[in-house]
Amino acid sequence: MTNVEKKLYAVLLIALFTAFALLSGSQHAFASEITNEDVIKNSKAGILYEATTGTVVCEKNADMQLPPASMTKVMTAILVLEQNPNLEGELTVNKNAVRHYYCSYMEPQRHLLAGEVISYEECMKYLLIPSGNEAATAFAFELCDTFSEFVDMMNAKAKEIGCKNTNFKDPVGLSSSDHYTTPRDMVKICEYAMQFDKFREIVAMEDGAVPASNVREKGFDYYTTNYVKYPDDRYESPYSQYVTGIKTGYTPAAGWCLSSCMEKDGLVWYTVVMGGDELDNGDGRILQGDFIDTIALYEQTEGLTADDLKKPISPLLIGGIAVAAIAIIILVFFAMKKKKTS
């Protein structure tokens, strides 16, 4: 290689590194343009994502690993629906599914019972509307021989969907150690789940009932825990009519969590808020930080259209791509030339 070729080679390397810097800088500038952490004031992490354009509009700690509490049950539902999309047939509740650990917070006879025969559809409603823990474990023992086998399926599906920072330890969400996801991953899980018609139908419901059965003389009613879709006076907003549902979650370790979906003006918005605080409403009732922050995120959608979200590629980005491509082609040429002369 001559001195001239060596100098040209060095210049090309510099150009290549500069191009990559331009590319990364351009992406960072775009990200900062649509980021507003001030919106999510009452939770550790959250995200606002528009699905038809694939645009993240607002995020705070969107890749922070946090316990999802009962939002975990979205993944549980996915595994059931992939095997039985129409929720046909019945299952018998395994005695291990109703251990005290899963049902201790419930009143007697207001949870599933060992040996109870219940339809897949009623069990799914009970899983997703009032967040019945033992519905999740009943499905796990119905679909798999062992509890750990079902958890392995959950983690495999998370990877298949594209989750990068998710690990499940149970189908319920009670585990706090090494059981985590992120707002960004949870959006992927929710978007995947909403492909199932039965899932969409059920998460939009306000209430339901576990019917009388072979071991239960009387059924019992239950109600949704999603106050963004079905608000009381604390959470009233103009967005509830457009919310199509998804899933709440709470444990002391996780804080208040909510994944939500809103379809409005031809756009499909997903929000995930995790680690929500508990606030004082001033009237003896609490305010959940996840609900407050979700409504605040939906406020950020006002006036946005698909054209606003489909941002054109910046000249800086185009220039960086062009420089990188030319530099790579010439470097390959020199490498091949060197190989021939050696």
C-alpha angles and dihedrals in degrees: 000000000000124000090254091053091048091053091047090048090053092048090051092052090051090048091051094051090046091052092052089049090052091049095050092043092051092051092048092050091052092049094050090049092063099036123102115166092174090075093065099060104148103044138061095236143000148154141208114208132178110211104198092058098027091234128153104210100177135009143168121188087337092168096046112125108235136159109264097203110198094353079085087078091073088070091045089054092049092057092049094047093048089059097036110019094172093045093233125172134015139281134206116231110243114229090234089059092065100047116147090257091067100037106032094107093055131087116251112274091014095098136055115286132221110269093015115148112219133164119254090241095052090046091051091050090051090049097051107029105048093011099243108199095202091053087064093049092044089057091046093054091042095054099038138036092229136030092235091054090059091048089051088054090051092054093044091052091048090056091046091053090052103259112159102181106034132114126167126201100176139011093242108053099239094119114094100176113084091344108117150129136175133240089252093051092043090057089057091050093048094046089051092049093050089064088076113085093210091051092051091047095050100043088055092059124106099204147351143171140242102229129224111277146177090292100028126068094192132033125217136224127235137186138213122269092208105106094172090067096032103026131186119209092286095063106030113148139153089249101067092085090059098043112108096192136242126169147318128206141186140171127149089251095047100039119207114335133182136177113192141175129206127185112199135153093352094308128110114215125193123192128185122185122181135183095024120185127232112243133194113250092194094237100076093272124105128237116221114226092213093061094044092050094045091055089047089053092051088053087063090064093066112122095002118132133185089259090056091052097044094074116189118246108264121243087240090059093046091049092050092051092048094049092047093050094049093046093050092049093051093045090052089050091054091046092053092046091051091050092053094050096046 
